[in-house]
Amino acid sequence: MKTVREKGLISGEIWIHKLNSDGSKTLLVNKKNVILDVGKDFLAAWLAASQASGFMEYIGVGSDNTAANASDTGLGTELGRTQGVLTTPGNTNILRNTATFGAGVATGTWYETALFSAASGGTAFARQTYGLLTKGVLDSFAITWEISLG
């Protein structure tokens, strides 16, 4: 039997789009993410407890460009965090979290994104870094994060 610590059982991917004023969106980032050891521990405990609350409802962004590592416990330098909308598209083994960082939210230099269990503090499930993104005060960015089980 596989455990949540084995490679391949859990994977994830993120997309970051700039939401343009004309209603269109521009893809800025699409990358696989690193599932953190503390995130796997949290998932195992959450599944064992059969909690009714949402799983990893918050997406955070930060300005630290240190590469993601499974031993990370959160973002290097957090700029902001937003509660997303959790969905499970179709009959899939995918959990999707979509969050919008509107105008004036988490403005600055983005290099990292993480998935969290709480609005502040909490447990980080996954983290990824990417090339420089600059979010201006009037910009809106949307992040879609998928976790695949199987």
Protein Blocks (a to p, Z undefined) as FASTA:
>chain_A
ZZfkbghjaccddddddddfkopacdfbdcdddddfklmmmmmmmmmnopabdehkbccd
dfbfbdcdfkbgbdfbdcbdcddddddehjbfbdcddddddehiapajdfbdcddfbfbg
jidfbdcddddddddfkbccdddddddeZZ
